[in-house]
Amino acid sequence: MSGTVTFTAPLSQGFGYGIILGLGFAFALLMIFITWALKRYQNEVQTSEMFSTAGRSVKSGLVAAAVVSSWTWAATLLQSSSVAYKYGISGPFFYASGATVQILLFATLAIELKRRAPNAHTFLEVIHARYGTTVHVVFIVFCLMTNILVTAMLLTGGSAVMAALTGVSTPAACFLFPIGVVLYTIFGGIKATFITDYLHTVVILVVIFLFAFSAYATNAQLGSPGKVYDALVLAAKAHPVDGNAEGSYLTMRSKEGGIFWIINLIGNFGTVFLDNGYYNKAIAASPVHAFPGYVIGGLCWFAIPWLCASTLGISALVLEGPQRLSAPDVSAGLVLPFGAVRLLGYSGAVATTIMIFMAVTSAFSAQLIAVSSIWTYDIYQAYIEPSAKGKKLVWISHISCIVYSIIMAGFATGLYYAGVGMGYLYLLMGVIISSAVFPGAMTLLWKGQNWIAAAASPPLGLAVSLIAWLVTTKTQYGVFNVDTTGANYPMLAGNVAALLSPMVFVPFFTYVFGPQNYDYKSMRAIRKVDDTDVAVDAHVDLEQIPGETDPSQQETDEEMRKLNKAAFYARTLTIFMALSMLILWPIPMYGTSYVFSKKFFTGWIVVGILWLFCTLFGVVIFPLYEGRESIARVVRMMGLDLMGRKPTFHEGRKTDDLQSGAGTPAEQIEEKGKEALA
Ligand SMILES: NC(N)=O
């Protein structure tokens, strides 16, 4: 072994800035066009309801694609590759399963949200409706901390990769990344981001396929699972892994990998259950599409970190030569770009910059929508100007996107100078936020939890987790620095304390001060915003804008019946799938200390590739199939427009007799139009 790798940027600075700014502006232009087309052909005016709920009519395929896209952070690709490099083949699995089960379990919560608060815009509104101001403020703080941590990880991870591959300055990347995203999010709101998210996911999948086929089929040095297997055996001989069965990279029995798994599981409960972005998507879905959207999204997402890291983390490991990557570079997320360049040279570097740009920007836009909806509905409308109408609220949403991005760019730059990278934040996130997970979920699931339990448990849990984290650092290492506080054991102690201590606090406070016996009426009473002023300015009848009209009592009852029926199946199915990923699959492999044979490794990789094909079907082809009528109609209308015949088919019709989940509002209008003409 001779020292550590020094990165030399294979691409020029001009290329880096070109990607960050050029692609950013290209997406902004695309968004302007999409927003214009949605307004012209689907009557989707950017009202405040439309900006943050997409008219509550999105179908499951597009919900799944949006879940995959916003859950595919820079860390999903970078941190998973880092753990593959450190712990071997168990790392990608522990990353993927440790972040999939939360999405599957969230599907159940999405149904509860739809049942209990059909008109909510954010999860925090629901908290407010049940408990009032004190608990609302506590959860605003925890939800914003979640968004801040996730955004910081996107910027630190994304800028580190851009700096390593193109030589752009890290602080410049932190400030330039958000520009294009802010522009396109402001122009498009959540519906348009659903569409660009879709495009981002397509690109990410194509790039992962490119790398996987190179490593396991065509590459001159590797080129087959068998050759990768042999190289992994040699790597373990050169530097066996402490705590792995036989020191091998080819086993699920990895002590440090297992610790990472638990940290990962806990942190991601926080980043799903406390990120308003995931409630936003459930809210934007039509009621019957929320559950399948999340289940498809969760299952499809699993293959992304699993195959990406099993390709690029492992390629870095077997192609590194005598020099190894330094620990700070591994933590910063540089394993993936290193593996990509070793595998495919210049093209690997280009593909990586594009893939990371897509991952950062699509997840960033989801964060912007989440933060702007908190700021608009939970802070501004709740406490500053309760009578604010649509136009003012749209303006507030836009300003909050801009201000938040500037603050986060500054914060990420500060973290860079403090030596805190994406990997550190990834392990830390659960320590900071996960104490609010249990009381937050109980708000929707348990009528007994009282307001004292909901208000006191998150901050008390945070205090306990910080103490556990820092005391373990002190007892293990004696000093506090980025390396010692970022080590696995202190992070494990902090994460476990954060998630579990509220499970003691919540029943304690509830039974000491008396259960609430809540009837859920105040959640149902949440109302939509009055967007009349925006509709008047756009010269569109408010009733023609999707999501602006209330369904009839009969439709509401029918929807409720479907949701009540779905709730039972949802709970059973999600619990079964979560247990499979947490116990049935990994635990026997961990318990038996099995070291993969060459055949088993080949099968493992083949399953990963096939799973990514299923992902391609679930989040790329299925949304197109589901939306085929809308797409055909828009294309037809564009054709008419180009021929100078203005399409007027559904003008003058009302949307008040539309059924949620039976198609987009415009599709239903068209169906009714056909019926009327027949
Ligand atoms: N979204 C995650 N945890 O990769």
The ligand as a Gaussian input file, in Angstrom:
#p B3LYP/6-31G(d) Opt

LIG

0 1
 N      -32.936000       9.068000       0.436000
 C      -31.911000       8.395000       0.884000
 N      -31.822000       8.117000       2.176000
 O      -31.028000       8.056000       0.114000

